């Protein structure tokens, strides 16, 4: 079984290398090479602002202030990023590309 796994791993590596050479992954935000299965390059990933606090999903949906809501504690969400043009390009790439 070990030889099978070794051969399979080499074949997967070869296929991944060929795919990267033929169809290189480009950053959805800036167009630079992203590498592998990454949607954004490391520079853009580091530039997208992150949130360090929870938001209330109910207040957010209702158009009220979502920060610091104590009335809907069970509906707290932790967004990965602040939604700006870079995050928008990542979402678009994940949905359509």
Phi and psi restraints in degrees (range 20) as a CNS / XPLOR table:
assign (resid 1 and name C) (resid 2 and name N)
       (resid 2 and name CA) (resid 2 and name C) 1.0 -64.1 20.0 2
assign (resid 2 and name N) (resid 2 and name CA)
       (resid 2 and name C) (resid 3 and name N) 1.0 -40.6 20.0 2
assign (resid 2 and name C) (resid 3 and name N)
       (resid 3 and name CA) (resid 3 and name C) 1.0 -65.6 20.0 2
assign (resid 3 and name N) (resid 3 and name CA)
       (resid 3 and name C) (resid 4 and name N) 1.0 -36.6 20.0 2
assign (resid 3 and name C) (resid 4 and name N)
       (resid 4 and name CA) (resid 4 and name C) 1.0 -62.4 20.0 2
assign (resid 4 and name N) (resid 4 and name CA)
       (resid 4 and name C) (resid 5 and name N) 1.0 -45.7 20.0 2
assign (resid 4 and name C) (resid 5 and name N)
       (resid 5 and name CA) (resid 5 and name C) 1.0 -65.6 20.0 2
assign (resid 5 and name N) (resid 5 and name CA)
       (resid 5 and name C) (resid 6 and name N) 1.0 -38.5 20.0 2
assign (resid 5 and name C) (resid 6 and name N)
       (resid 6 and name CA) (resid 6 and name C) 1.0 -64.3 20.0 2
assign (resid 6 and name N) (resid 6 and name CA)
       (resid 6 and name C) (resid 7 and name N) 1.0 -44.1 20.0 2
assign (resid 6 and name C) (resid 7 and name N)
       (resid 7 and name CA) (resid 7 and name C) 1.0 -65.1 20.0 2
assign (resid 7 and name N) (resid 7 and name CA)
       (resid 7 and name C) (resid 8 and name N) 1.0 -39.7 20.0 2
assign (resid 7 and name C) (resid 8 and name N)
       (resid 8 and name CA) (resid 8 and name C) 1.0 -65.7 20.0 2
assign (resid 8 and name N) (resid 8 and name CA)
       (resid 8 and name C) (resid 9 and name N) 1.0 -42.2 20.0 2
assign (resid 8 and name C) (resid 9 and name N)
       (resid 9 and name CA) (resid 9 and name C) 1.0 -63.3 20.0 2
assign (resid 9 and name N) (resid 9 and name CA)
       (resid 9 and name C) (resid 10 and name N) 1.0 -40.2 20.0 2
assign (resid 9 and name C) (resid 10 and name N)
       (resid 10 and name CA) (resid 10 and name C) 1.0 -66.3 20.0 2
assign (resid 10 and name N) (resid 10 and name CA)
       (resid 10 and name C) (resid 11 and name N) 1.0 -40.5 20.0 2
assign (resid 10 and name C) (resid 11 and name N)
       (resid 11 and name CA) (resid 11 and name C) 1.0 -64.9 20.0 2
assign (resid 11 and name N) (resid 11 and name CA)
       (resid 11 and name C) (resid 12 and name N) 1.0 -42.6 20.0 2
assign (resid 11 and name C) (resid 12 and name N)
       (resid 12 and name CA) (resid 12 and name C) 1.0 -63.1 20.0 2
assign (resid 12 and name N) (resid 12 and name CA)
       (resid 12 and name C) (resid 13 and name N) 1.0 -40.1 20.0 2
assign (resid 12 and name C) (resid 13 and name N)
       (resid 13 and name CA) (resid 13 and name C) 1.0 -65.3 20.0 2
assign (resid 13 and name N) (resid 13 and name CA)
       (resid 13 and name C) (resid 14 and name N) 1.0 -42.3 20.0 2
assign (resid 13 and name C) (resid 14 and name N)
       (resid 14 and name CA) (resid 14 and name C) 1.0 -63.5 20.0 2
assign (resid 14 and name N) (resid 14 and name CA)
       (resid 14 and name C) (resid 15 and name N) 1.0 -44.7 20.0 2
assign (resid 14 and name C) (resid 15 and name N)
       (resid 15 and name CA) (resid 15 and name C) 1.0 -64.3 20.0 2
assign (resid 15 and name N) (resid 15 and name CA)
       (resid 15 and name C) (resid 16 and name N) 1.0 -40.8 20.0 2
assign (resid 15 and name C) (resid 16 and name N)
       (resid 16 and name CA) (resid 16 and name C) 1.0 -64.3 20.0 2
assign (resid 16 and name N) (resid 16 and name CA)
       (resid 16 and name C) (resid 17 and name N) 1.0 -40.9 20.0 2
assign (resid 16 and name C) (resid 17 and name N)
       (resid 17 and name CA) (resid 17 and name C) 1.0 -64.8 20.0 2
assign (resid 17 and name N) (resid 17 and name CA)
       (resid 17 and name C) (resid 18 and name N) 1.0 -42.0 20.0 2
assign (resid 17 and name C) (resid 18 and name N)
       (resid 18 and name CA) (resid 18 and name C) 1.0 -65.1 20.0 2
assign (resid 18 and name N) (resid 18 and name CA)
       (resid 18 and name C) (resid 19 and name N) 1.0 -42.2 20.0 2
assign (resid 18 and name C) (resid 19 and name N)
       (resid 19 and name CA) (resid 19 and name C) 1.0 -63.0 20.0 2
assign (resid 19 and name N) (resid 19 and name CA)
       (resid 19 and name C) (resid 20 and name N) 1.0 -41.2 20.0 2
assign (resid 19 and name C) (resid 20 and name N)
       (resid 20 and name CA) (resid 20 and name C) 1.0 -65.2 20.0 2
assign (resid 20 and name N) (resid 20 and name CA)
       (resid 20 and name C) (resid 21 and name N) 1.0 -37.1 20.0 2
assign (resid 20 and name C) (resid 21 and name N)
       (resid 21 and name CA) (resid 21 and name C) 1.0 -71.6 20.0 2
assign (resid 21 and name N) (resid 21 and name CA)
       (resid 21 and name C) (resid 22 and name N) 1.0 -40.1 20.0 2
assign (resid 21 and name C) (resid 22 and name N)
       (resid 22 and name CA) (resid 22 and name C) 1.0 -80.0 20.0 2
assign (resid 22 and name N) (resid 22 and name CA)
       (resid 22 and name C) (resid 23 and name N) 1.0 -40.2 20.0 2
assign (resid 22 and name C) (resid 23 and name N)
       (resid 23 and name CA) (resid 23 and name C) 1.0 -132.0 20.0 2
assign (resid 23 and name N) (resid 23 and name CA)
       (resid 23 and name C) (resid 24 and name N) 1.0 76.3 20.0 2
assign (resid 23 and name C) (resid 24 and name N)
       (resid 24 and name CA) (resid 24 and name C) 1.0 -65.1 20.0 2
assign (resid 24 and name N) (resid 24 and name CA)
       (resid 24 and name C) (resid 25 and name N) 1.0 139.7 20.0 2
assign (resid 24 and name C) (resid 25 and name N)
       (resid 25 and name CA) (resid 25 and name C) 1.0 -73.4 20.0 2
assign (resid 25 and name N) (resid 25 and name CA)
       (resid 25 and name C) (resid 26 and name N) 1.0 129.1 20.0 2
assign (resid 25 and name C) (resid 26 and name N)
       (resid 26 and name CA) (resid 26 and name C) 1.0 -108.1 20.0 2
assign (resid 26 and name N) (resid 26 and name CA)
       (resid 26 and name C) (resid 27 and name N) 1.0 146.9 20.0 2
assign (resid 26 and name C) (resid 27 and name N)
       (resid 27 and name CA) (resid 27 and name C) 1.0 -64.7 20.0 2
assign (resid 27 and name N) (resid 27 and name CA)
       (resid 27 and name C) (resid 28 and name N) 1.0 130.4 20.0 2
assign (resid 27 and name C) (resid 28 and name N)
       (resid 28 and name CA) (resid 28 and name C) 1.0 -69.4 20.0 2
assign (resid 28 and name N) (resid 28 and name CA)
       (resid 28 and name C) (resid 29 and name N) 1.0 -21.0 20.0 2
assign (resid 28 and name C) (resid 29 and name N)
       (resid 29 and name CA) (resid 29 and name C) 1.0 -91.4 20.0 2
assign (resid 29 and name N) (resid 29 and name CA)
       (resid 29 and name C) (resid 30 and name N) 1.0 -38.6 20.0 2
assign (resid 29 and name C) (resid 30 and name N)
       (resid 30 and name CA) (resid 30 and name C) 1.0 -126.2 20.0 2
assign (resid 30 and name N) (resid 30 and name CA)
       (resid 30 and name C) (resid 31 and name N) 1.0 -14.2 20.0 2
assign (resid 30 and name C) (resid 31 and name N)
       (resid 31 and name CA) (resid 31 and name C) 1.0 90.0 20.0 2
assign (resid 31 and name N) (resid 31 and name CA)
       (resid 31 and name C) (resid 32 and name N) 1.0 -5.6 20.0 2
assign (resid 31 and name C) (resid 32 and name N)
       (resid 32 and name CA) (resid 32 and name C) 1.0 -71.4 20.0 2
assign (resid 32 and name N) (resid 32 and name CA)
       (resid 32 and name C) (resid 33 and name N) 1.0 161.4 20.0 2
assign (resid 32 and name C) (resid 33 and name N)
       (resid 33 and name CA) (resid 33 and name C) 1.0 -58.7 20.0 2
assign (resid 33 and name N) (resid 33 and name CA)
       (resid 33 and name C) (resid 34 and name N) 1.0 132.6 20.0 2
assign (resid 33 and name C) (resid 34 and name N)
       (resid 34 and name CA) (resid 34 and name C) 1.0 -102.3 20.0 2
assign (resid 34 and name N) (resid 34 and name CA)
       (resid 34 and name C) (resid 35 and name N) 1.0 -32.3 20.0 2
assign (resid 34 and name C) (resid 35 and name N)
       (resid 35 and name CA) (resid 35 and name C) 1.0 83.4 20.0 2
assign (resid 35 and name N) (resid 35 and name CA)
       (resid 35 and name C) (resid 36 and name N) 1.0 137.7 20.0 2
assign (resid 35 and name C) (resid 36 and name N)
       (resid 36 and name CA) (resid 36 and name C) 1.0 58.9 20.0 2
assign (resid 36 and name N) (resid 36 and name CA)
       (resid 36 and name C) (resid 37 and name N) 1.0 -134.1 20.0 2
assign (resid 36 and name C) (resid 37 and name N)
       (resid 37 and name CA) (resid 37 and name C) 1.0 -101.4 20.0 2
assign (resid 37 and name N) (resid 37 and name CA)
       (resid 37 and name C) (resid 38 and name N) 1.0 11.5 20.0 2
assign (resid 37 and name C) (resid 38 and name N)
       (resid 38 and name CA) (resid 38 and name C) 1.0 -68.7 20.0 2
assign (resid 38 and name N) (resid 38 and name CA)
       (resid 38 and name C) (resid 39 and name N) 1.0 141.4 20.0 2
assign (resid 38 and name C) (resid 39 and name N)
       (resid 39 and name CA) (resid 39 and name C) 1.0 -88.0 20.0 2
assign (resid 39 and name N) (resid 39 and name CA)
       (resid 39 and name C) (resid 40 and name N) 1.0 -31.1 20.0 2
assign (resid 39 and name C) (resid 40 and name N)
       (resid 40 and name CA) (resid 40 and name C) 1.0 -127.7 20.0 2
assign (resid 40 and name N) (resid 40 and name CA)
       (resid 40 and name C) (resid 41 and name N) 1.0 154.2 20.0 2
assign (resid 40 and name C) (resid 41 and name N)
       (resid 41 and name CA) (resid 41 and name C) 1.0 -75.5 20.0 2
assign (resid 41 and name N) (resid 41 and name CA)
       (resid 41 and name C) (resid 42 and name N) 1.0 163.0 20.0 2
assign (resid 41 and name C) (resid 42 and name N)
       (resid 42 and name CA) (resid 42 and name C) 1.0 -59.0 20.0 2
assign (resid 42 and name N) (resid 42 and name CA)
       (resid 42 and name C) (resid 43 and name N) 1.0 -33.9 20.0 2
assign (resid 42 and name C) (resid 43 and name N)
       (resid 43 and name CA) (resid 43 and name C) 1.0 -64.5 20.0 2
assign (resid 43 and name N) (resid 43 and name CA)
       (resid 43 and name C) (resid 44 and name N) 1.0 -48.3 20.0 2
assign (resid 43 and name C) (resid 44 and name N)
       (resid 44 and name CA) (resid 44 and name C) 1.0 -68.8 20.0 2
assign (resid 44 and name N) (resid 44 and name CA)
       (resid 44 and name C) (resid 45 and name N) 1.0 -37.2 20.0 2
assign (resid 44 and name C) (resid 45 and name N)
       (resid 45 and name CA) (resid 45 and name C) 1.0 -60.7 20.0 2
assign (resid 45 and name N) (resid 45 and name CA)
       (resid 45 and name C) (resid 46 and name N) 1.0 -40.7 20.0 2
assign (resid 45 and name C) (resid 46 and name N)
       (resid 46 and name CA) (resid 46 and name C) 1.0 -73.5 20.0 2
assign (resid 46 and name N) (resid 46 and name CA)
       (resid 46 and name C) (resid 47 and name N) 1.0 -21.8 20.0 2
assign (resid 46 and name C) (resid 47 and name N)
       (resid 47 and name CA) (resid 47 and name C) 1.0 -86.7 20.0 2
assign (resid 47 and name N) (resid 47 and name CA)
       (resid 47 and name C) (resid 48 and name N) 1.0 -17.4 20.0 2
assign (resid 47 and name C) (resid 48 and name N)
       (resid 48 and name CA) (resid 48 and name C) 1.0 -75.3 20.0 2
assign (resid 48 and name N) (resid 48 and name CA)
       (resid 48 and name C) (resid 49 and name N) 1.0 120.2 20.0 2
assign (resid 48 and name C) (resid 49 and name N)
       (resid 49 and name CA) (resid 49 and name C) 1.0 -64.9 20.0 2
assign (resid 49 and name N) (resid 49 and name CA)
       (resid 49 and name C) (resid 50 and name N) 1.0 140.7 20.0 2
assign (resid 49 and name C) (resid 50 and name N)
       (resid 50 and name CA) (resid 50 and name C) 1.0 -106.5 20.0 2
assign (resid 50 and name N) (resid 50 and name CA)
       (resid 50 and name C) (resid 51 and name N) 1.0 154.2 20.0 2
assign (resid 50 and name C) (resid 51 and name N)
       (resid 51 and name CA) (resid 51 and name C) 1.0 -97.2 20.0 2
assign (resid 51 and name N) (resid 51 and name CA)
       (resid 51 and name C) (resid 52 and name N) 1.0 142.9 20.0 2
assign (resid 51 and name C) (resid 52 and name N)
       (resid 52 and name CA) (resid 52 and name C) 1.0 -113.5 20.0 2
assign (resid 52 and name N) (resid 52 and name CA)
       (resid 52 and name C) (resid 53 and name N) 1.0 18.2 20.0 2
assign (resid 52 and name C) (resid 53 and name N)
       (resid 53 and name CA) (resid 53 and name C) 1.0 -145.3 20.0 2
assign (resid 53 and name N) (resid 53 and name CA)
       (resid 53 and name C) (resid 54 and name N) 1.0 159.7 20.0 2
assign (resid 53 and name C) (resid 54 and name N)
       (resid 54 and name CA) (resid 54 and name C) 1.0 -83.7 20.0 2
assign (resid 54 and name N) (resid 54 and name CA)
       (resid 54 and name C) (resid 55 and name N) 1.0 156.7 20.0 2
assign (resid 54 and name C) (resid 55 and name N)
       (resid 55 and name CA) (resid 55 and name C) 1.0 -120.4 20.0 2
assign (resid 55 and name N) (resid 55 and name CA)
       (resid 55 and name C) (resid 56 and name N) 1.0 150.7 20.0 2
assign (resid 55 and name C) (resid 56 and name N)
       (resid 56 and name CA) (resid 56 and name C) 1.0 -86.0 20.0 2
assign (resid 56 and name N) (resid 56 and name CA)
       (resid 56 and name C) (resid 57 and name N) 1.0 118.1 20.0 2
assign (resid 56 and name C) (resid 57 and name N)
       (resid 57 and name CA) (resid 57 and name C) 1.0 -64.8 20.0 2
assign (resid 57 and name N) (resid 57 and name CA)
       (resid 57 and name C) (resid 58 and name N) 1.0 -37.8 20.0 2
assign (resid 57 and name C) (resid 58 and name N)
       (resid 58 and name CA) (resid 58 and name C) 1.0 -67.3 20.0 2
assign (resid 58 and name N) (resid 58 and name CA)
       (resid 58 and name C) (resid 59 and name N) 1.0 -45.7 20.0 2
assign (resid 58 and name C) (resid 59 and name N)
       (resid 59 and name CA) (resid 59 and name C) 1.0 -66.4 20.0 2
assign (resid 59 and name N) (resid 59 and name CA)
       (resid 59 and name C) (resid 60 and name N) 1.0 -37.6 20.0 2
assign (resid 59 and name C) (resid 60 and name N)
       (resid 60 and name CA) (resid 60 and name C) 1.0 -61.7 20.0 2
assign (resid 60 and name N) (resid 60 and name CA)
       (resid 60 and name C) (resid 61 and name N) 1.0 -45.0 20.0 2
assign (resid 60 and name C) (resid 61 and name N)
       (resid 61 and name CA) (resid 61 and name C) 1.0 -66.9 20.0 2
assign (resid 61 and name N) (resid 61 and name CA)
       (resid 61 and name C) (resid 62 and name N) 1.0 -31.0 20.0 2
assign (resid 61 and name C) (resid 62 and name N)
       (resid 62 and name CA) (resid 62 and name C) 1.0 -86.8 20.0 2
assign (resid 62 and name N) (resid 62 and name CA)
       (resid 62 and name C) (resid 63 and name N) 1.0 -3.5 20.0 2
assign (resid 62 and name C) (resid 63 and name N)
       (resid 63 and name CA) (resid 63 and name C) 1.0 82.4 20.0 2
assign (resid 63 and name N) (resid 63 and name CA)
       (resid 63 and name C) (resid 64 and name N) 1.0 13.4 20.0 2
assign (resid 63 and name C) (resid 64 and name N)
       (resid 64 and name CA) (resid 64 and name C) 1.0 -94.8 20.0 2
assign (resid 64 and name N) (resid 64 and name CA)
       (resid 64 and name C) (resid 65 and name N) 1.0 169.3 20.0 2
assign (resid 64 and name C) (resid 65 and name N)
       (resid 65 and name CA) (resid 65 and name C) 1.0 -62.1 20.0 2
assign (resid 65 and name N) (resid 65 and name CA)
       (resid 65 and name C) (resid 66 and name N) 1.0 116.7 20.0 2
assign (resid 65 and name C) (resid 66 and name N)
       (resid 66 and name CA) (resid 66 and name C) 1.0 -88.1 20.0 2
assign (resid 66 and name N) (resid 66 and name CA)
       (resid 66 and name C) (resid 67 and name N) 1.0 -8.9 20.0 2
assign (resid 66 and name C) (resid 67 and name N)
       (resid 67 and name CA) (resid 67 and name C) 1.0 -89.6 20.0 2
assign (resid 67 and name N) (resid 67 and name CA)
       (resid 67 and name C) (resid 68 and name N) 1.0 129.4 20.0 2
assign (resid 67 and name C) (resid 68 and name N)
       (resid 68 and name CA) (resid 68 and name C) 1.0 80.4 20.0 2
assign (resid 68 and name N) (resid 68 and name CA)
       (resid 68 and name C) (resid 69 and name N) 1.0 13.3 20.0 2
assign (resid 68 and name C) (resid 69 and name N)
       (resid 69 and name CA) (resid 69 and name C) 1.0 -67.6 20.0 2
assign (resid 69 and name N) (resid 69 and name CA)
       (resid 69 and name C) (resid 70 and name N) 1.0 129.5 20.0 2
assign (resid 69 and name C) (resid 70 and name N)
       (resid 70 and name CA) (resid 70 and name C) 1.0 -108.3 20.0 2
assign (resid 70 and name N) (resid 70 and name CA)
       (resid 70 and name C) (resid 71 and name N) 1.0 -4.7 20.0 2
assign (resid 70 and name C) (resid 71 and name N)
       (resid 71 and name CA) (resid 71 and name C) 1.0 -83.1 20.0 2
assign (resid 71 and name N) (resid 71 and name CA)
       (resid 71 and name C) (resid 72 and name N) 1.0 -19.2 20.0 2
assign (resid 71 and name C) (resid 72 and name N)
       (resid 72 and name CA) (resid 72 and name C) 1.0 -131.6 20.0 2
assign (resid 72 and name N) (resid 72 and name CA)
       (resid 72 and name C) (resid 73 and name N) 1.0 55.7 20.0 2
assign (resid 72 and name C) (resid 73 and name N)
       (resid 73 and name CA) (resid 73 and name C) 1.0 -58.7 20.0 2
assign (resid 73 and name N) (resid 73 and name CA)
       (resid 73 and name C) (resid 74 and name N) 1.0 -31.9 20.0 2
assign (resid 73 and name C) (resid 74 and name N)
       (resid 74 and name CA) (resid 74 and name C) 1.0 -73.2 20.0 2
assign (resid 74 and name N) (resid 74 and name CA)
       (resid 74 and name C) (resid 75 and name N) 1.0 -11.9 20.0 2
assign (resid 74 and name C) (resid 75 and name N)
       (resid 75 and name CA) (resid 75 and name C) 1.0 -106.2 20.0 2
assign (resid 75 and name N) (resid 75 and name CA)
       (resid 75 and name C) (resid 76 and name N) 1.0 22.8 20.0 2
assign (resid 75 and name C) (resid 76 and name N)
       (resid 76 and name CA) (resid 76 and name C) 1.0 -72.7 20.0 2
assign (resid 76 and name N) (resid 76 and name CA)
       (resid 76 and name C) (resid 77 and name N) 1.0 135.6 20.0 2
assign (resid 76 and name C) (resid 77 and name N)
       (resid 77 and name CA) (resid 77 and name C) 1.0 -123.7 20.0 2
assign (resid 77 and name N) (resid 77 and name CA)
       (resid 77 and name C) (resid 78 and name N) 1.0 151.3 20.0 2
assign (resid 77 and name C) (resid 78 and name N)
       (resid 78 and name CA) (resid 78 and name C) 1.0 -117.9 20.0 2
assign (resid 78 and name N) (resid 78 and name CA)
       (resid 78 and name C) (resid 79 and name N) 1.0 91.2 20.0 2
assign (resid 78 and name C) (resid 79 and name N)
       (resid 79 and name CA) (resid 79 and name C) 1.0 -66.6 20.0 2
assign (resid 79 and name N) (resid 79 and name CA)
       (resid 79 and name C) (resid 80 and name N) 1.0 145.8 20.0 2
assign (resid 79 and name C) (resid 80 and name N)
       (resid 80 and name CA) (resid 80 and name C) 1.0 -70.9 20.0 2
assign (resid 80 and name N) (resid 80 and name CA)
       (resid 80 and name C) (resid 81 and name N) 1.0 -40.5 20.0 2
assign (resid 80 and name C) (resid 81 and name N)
       (resid 81 and name CA) (resid 81 and name C) 1.0 -137.3 20.0 2
assign (resid 81 and name N) (resid 81 and name CA)
       (resid 81 and name C) (resid 82 and name N) 1.0 159.6 20.0 2
assign (resid 81 and name C) (resid 82 and name N)
       (resid 82 and name CA) (resid 82 and name C) 1.0 -72.6 20.0 2
assign (resid 82 and name N) (resid 82 and name CA)
       (resid 82 and name C) (resid 83 and name N) 1.0 133.4 20.0 2
assign (resid 82 and name C) (resid 83 and name N)
       (resid 83 and name CA) (resid 83 and name C) 1.0 -79.9 20.0 2
assign (resid 83 and name N) (resid 83 and name CA)
       (resid 83 and name C) (resid 84 and name N) 1.0 102.4 20.0 2
assign (resid 83 and name C) (resid 84 and name N)
       (resid 84 and name CA) (resid 84 and name C) 1.0 -127.5 20.0 2
assign (resid 84 and name N) (resid 84 and name CA)
       (resid 84 and name C) (resid 85 and name N) 1.0 -169.8 20.0 2
assign (resid 84 and name C) (resid 85 and name N)
       (resid 85 and name CA) (resid 85 and name C) 1.0 -62.8 20.0 2
assign (resid 85 and name N) (resid 85 and name CA)
       (resid 85 and name C) (resid 86 and name N) 1.0 -33.8 20.0 2
assign (resid 85 and name C) (resid 86 and name N)
       (resid 86 and name CA) (resid 86 and name C) 1.0 -69.2 20.0 2
assign (resid 86 and name N) (resid 86 and name CA)
       (resid 86 and name C) (resid 87 and name N) 1.0 -44.9 20.0 2
assign (resid 86 and name C) (resid 87 and name N)
       (resid 87 and name CA) (resid 87 and name C) 1.0 -65.2 20.0 2
assign (resid 87 and name N) (resid 87 and name CA)
       (resid 87 and name C) (resid 88 and name N) 1.0 -36.1 20.0 2
assign (resid 87 and name C) (resid 88 and name N)
       (resid 88 and name CA) (resid 88 and name C) 1.0 -61.7 20.0 2
assign (resid 88 and name N) (resid 88 and name CA)
       (resid 88 and name C) (resid 89 and name N) 1.0 -41.0 20.0 2
assign (resid 88 and name C) (resid 89 and name N)
       (resid 89 and name CA) (resid 89 and name C) 1.0 -66.9 20.0 2
assign (resid 89 and name N) (resid 89 and name CA)
       (resid 89 and name C) (resid 90 and name N) 1.0 -33.6 20.0 2
assign (resid 89 and name C) (resid 90 and name N)
       (resid 90 and name CA) (resid 90 and name C) 1.0 -66.7 20.0 2
assign (resid 90 and name N) (resid 90 and name CA)
       (resid 90 and name C) (resid 91 and name N) 1.0 -46.7 20.0 2
assign (resid 90 and name C) (resid 91 and name N)
       (resid 91 and name CA) (resid 91 and name C) 1.0 -60.8 20.0 2
assign (resid 91 and name N) (resid 91 and name CA)
       (resid 91 and name C) (resid 92 and name N) 1.0 -43.8 20.0 2
assign (resid 91 and name C) (resid 92 and name N)
       (resid 92 and name CA) (resid 92 and name C) 1.0 -61.8 20.0 2
assign (resid 92 and name N) (resid 92 and name CA)
       (resid 92 and name C) (resid 93 and name N) 1.0 -43.9 20.0 2
assign (resid 92 and name C) (resid 93 and name N)
       (resid 93 and name CA) (resid 93 and name C) 1.0 -64.0 20.0 2
assign (resid 93 and name N) (resid 93 and name CA)
       (resid 93 and name C) (resid 94 and name N) 1.0 -39.9 20.0 2
assign (resid 93 and name C) (resid 94 and name N)
       (resid 94 and name CA) (resid 94 and name C) 1.0 -67.8 20.0 2
assign (resid 94 and name N) (resid 94 and name CA)
       (resid 94 and name C) (resid 95 and name N) 1.0 -34.5 20.0 2
assign (resid 94 and name C) (resid 95 and name N)
       (resid 95 and name CA) (resid 95 and name C) 1.0 -78.6 20.0 2
assign (resid 95 and name N) (resid 95 and name CA)
       (resid 95 and name C) (resid 96 and name N) 1.0 -39.0 20.0 2
assign (resid 95 and name C) (resid 96 and name N)
       (resid 96 and name CA) (resid 96 and name C) 1.0 -118.0 20.0 2
assign (resid 96 and name N) (resid 96 and name CA)
       (resid 96 and name C) (resid 97 and name N) 1.0 -15.5 20.0 2
